Amino acid sequence: MEVATIAHAKILLLYMQHFVRRFIGFKTMATVTISNNHQDMQLTDPDVFAPGEMNNPLNPTITPGQTPNSSKFVSKLGRFTSQGMISYKIIGQNGPNWDPLYLIVTWKVKLIAGENSICINVREYQSPPLENKTPEEKYYLFKELHKKENRIYPGGTAKWDNDSSFFIARGTIDNMSNATIKVSFDQQLLLEGRKEKVIMYYIWFILIRNTCIHISLKKEKEH
């Protein structure tokens, strides 16, 4: 009798473990799709901060015209809010200090419908923004980027663009607890006046850069 009871208890325990693994009633999740619609530029070297599970890892490189398979991020069991951050290095344009630019997407998905939010940022960093950071440091960066004044909610479109950029980034999120996030990296349509401004900016930048190099080499020769 005792042996049978132990056997039944083991079977029940295995069933409960299987049920817990499959149960998503109190989980929130986000399915993220990133499309590169740019003709020339590409996104590479992805990194992610999203506590919980990730199904289908991010593509290492998103080439022009490519829309890779979506990645799903699932919160831990019992968490009523899931949040995450994805960064991609932008190949094809550097920042004002000649350091790499990074496309950074942050999101927050809540169990309460309509409370989801997304932010699109492009930042210049010497090294990848999530590289060699502790979970606490990554969370601090998430809070810095996902500020209330920058958040876009369901029905709106998050957008980043700049007069001196050759691209524009947009993102949307719906109001489901199993949220769908769509991000597009697009060609920047330059008006004639804007195009001239961008060209003049890069001519000025190259002149300043070459002048600094020339001064540095001259000082080295003097020493």
PyMOL commands that set and color helices and strands:
alter all, ss='L'
color gray80, all
select helices_A, chain A and resi 2-22+135-145+148-150+192-222
alter helices_A, ss='H'
color red, helices_A
select strands_A, chain A and resi 29-36+42-49+53-55+61-62+71-74+81-94+100-110+117-124+158-160+167-173+178-187
alter strands_A, ss='S'
color yellow, strands_A
deselect
rebuild
show_as cartoon
